Amino acid sequence: MKTLYLVGNGFDIQHGIRTPYSEFRSFLETHHESFLTDFEAMYNIQPLDDTEPWYTEAAQERWKKSVLKDLWQTFEEEMGNPDVEGMHDMASSLAKQMPEEGIKYTLDLHWKEQYGFSSDLQKYVLEWLESIDTSGVCPIKKSFIGNCSDIFINFNYTDVLERVYGVKTVLHLHGGVPSCSAIPPIMGHGNKFIIDSYKRRAQCASEEFVEWEESICSAIAKFCSSLYKCLCQ
């Protein structure tokens, strides 16, 4: 009888591989700071102003700990809850200053520029994962070494099972690096409710000819959809 193993991020961390969400944030901070700033702003997180007289390194460290706790500690859960009220309020303010004719077209372009950066997330996830070197990792689970008889479902994105243990039968449920999966890594939330909710709101606004409302609700649905994690088939 085959044994089914479910492997999560704790497995990689136990092997000394730095793969918590906080490490991904550090990678973005170093290599894609503009993206990180724009992304965190969607969750009502703004960087500290280091030109202010009250700014200190200690204040920066406290701010970072707070950000990690509020967003990155449970990143994929929190990702599905952006500041939609703030997005909606911004749209309402913009709409009041614009002529009604052509407002949806103009706002649609604005949201594309404002929120389109989210489409780069998966690209940066892969870039981060490919920077992680597993060549020096040593096996610590003897029963996994050369295991060709059991089945492994892997929630990780790395090639530890294949490269370190020589395991052949591994399903990477959310994709992984090219050395172990033909499907690219997929990082994201599972809050389908918010996507469906704002699609319905956009449809209702369309039927009522409230174009600015339709535009922002569609933009929110698209933003959340771009970060939605579907299970690999």
N, C-alpha and C positions, 0 to 999 in steps of 0.2 A: 504494500500500500504506500502511495506517495504521501509525503508531508508537504503541506502548504505553508510557506513562510511569508509573513508580511513584514517588510523592511521599511523603517522610517528614518527620519533625519538623525535620531539619536544613534543609529548604527554608524553613520559617517563620523559624527562628533566623537564617538568612543574610539575611533581610529585616528583621532588627532586632526581631522579635516575640519577647517573652519567654514561651516556652511549655515550658521544661523542667519536669520534675516538681517541682523545688525551688521554682518559682514558684507552683505549685498549693499546696504546703505553706505558703508565706508567705501566700497568700490565706486559707487555712483558719485560720492562726494569728491573722490580723487579724480575720476575720469570723465564724469558727466554732471558737473555741478549745476549747470543751468537746468538740465532735465530734473534733477533732484529738487531744486527750488520750486520749479513749476509744479511738480508732482505733489510735493508736500503742501503747497498752497491750496490744492484741491481739498485738503483735509483740514483747512483753517490753521495751517502751521506756517509761520513766517520766520525767516532767519533774524537773529539779533543784529542790530545796527552797531557795528564796532566803532563808529565815530561818536557815539553818545558818551558823555562823561561818566555815566554809571557802568559802562561796559567793562568787564574784567574777564580773565580766563576762567575764573571760578563760576561766574554767571553763565558763560558759554557752556561749561561742563554741566551745570545744572540744567540748562535748556536742552542739551543733547540727551541727557538721561530721561528727561520728561518726554521728549519726542520718541525715543526708543520705546518707552513704556506705553505711550498713547497710541502709536501707530505701528512701529516695527516689531514689537515683541510678539504680536499676533497679526503679522502683516496681512496675510491672505484673508483673514476674517475681517479686518478693518478696511481693507481695500474696497469692499463692496458697499461702504458707507461714506461716500464723499460728501462734502458740504453742499448738498443740493439746494438747501434754503438760500445759501449765499449766492449760488449760481442763478437761482430764480429771481432773487432780489436785484442782482446786477442786470438781468434781462429786462425787468420791469422798469428800472431807472433809465436804461438805454432807450427803451421803447417810447418813453414819455418825451424824449428829446428828438425823436425821428418822425418824419412824415409817414403816414400810413402806406402810401403807395410804394411798393417794392420793399417793404420792411422785412418780409420773410427772407427774401434773397440776400439782402444786406446782412441780416443777422446770421443767416446760415454760413456766410463767408467768415463772419467774425468768429463764430464758435469754432469753425474749422481751424482758424489760426490760433485761437485761444486754447483749445483742448486737443488739437490734433497730435500733440507730442506724445500722448498716451500710447500711440501705435508703436513707439520705439521701445516700450518696456520689454517685450519678449526678446528683442534683438540684444538689449543690454544684459538680460538674464543669461543668454547664451554666451555672451562675451565674458561675463564674470565667471561662469562655470568653466569655460575653456581655459581660464587663467589658473584654475586649481590643479595642482600637480599631484596625481595619486601614485606616481611611479615608486615612491619610497615608502609607501604604506605597507605595514606588515600585518598578516592575518592574525586575528585573536580568537576566532571561532573555528576550532579545528574541524568540527563536523561539516562546515561549509566548504572546506578545501576540496576542489575537484568534484564537487557534488553534481552529478549528472542524473540523479534519480528523482530528486524532489522538484517542486515548483516554487518559484520565488516571485512574489508581486512586490515591486519596488516603487515606493513613493518618492525616492530620491532621484536626482538628475545625474549623479556621477556614475563612473564605471567601476566602482570598488568591487562589486560582486564578480564582474567579468575579469577585471585586470588583476586583482589581488587574490581572488579565490578560484578563478577558472570555472566559475559557474556558467552553464550554457543556457539553461531554461529560465530566463528572467523577463518578466513583463514590466516594462517601465510605464506605469499607469499614466504619468503626466509627461511623457517624453524624457529626453536626456541628451547628453553630449553625443556627437556623432560616432564616437568609438563604441557606444553601447546601444544606441537607438536611432532608428531611421526617422523618428518623429522628433522635431526640435522640442526643447523644454517649454512647458506651458505653466507659467506662474499666474495665479489669479484667484479671484473670489468665487463664491458659489451662491451669491445673492441674486438669483434669477428673478425674485419678486420685484426688486427695484427696477430692473430692466422692463419687465412686463407692465409694471405700474405706469412708468413714464411713457411707454409706447401707447398705452390706453389713453393717458392724458393728452398726448399729442394728437391722437385720433379724434378725441372729443373736441379739442381746440380747433382742429381742422373743420369739423362739421359745424362748429359755431362761428367760423371765420375769424377767430382770434389768432392772427398770424404770428404775433410775437410769442404767444404762449405755445403755439405749435412748434415754433422754432427752438425754443429753449428746452422744451420737454423732449423733443427729438434728439437734441444735442446731449442731454443728460443720459438718455437711453443709449446713445452711441458710445459715450465715454465709458459707461459701466459695461457695455458689451465688449469693448476692446480689452477690458481687464477680466473678463469672465473666463473661468477655467472649466472647459468641458473635459470629461473623462475620455482618454484615448480608447478607441474602439479596437 
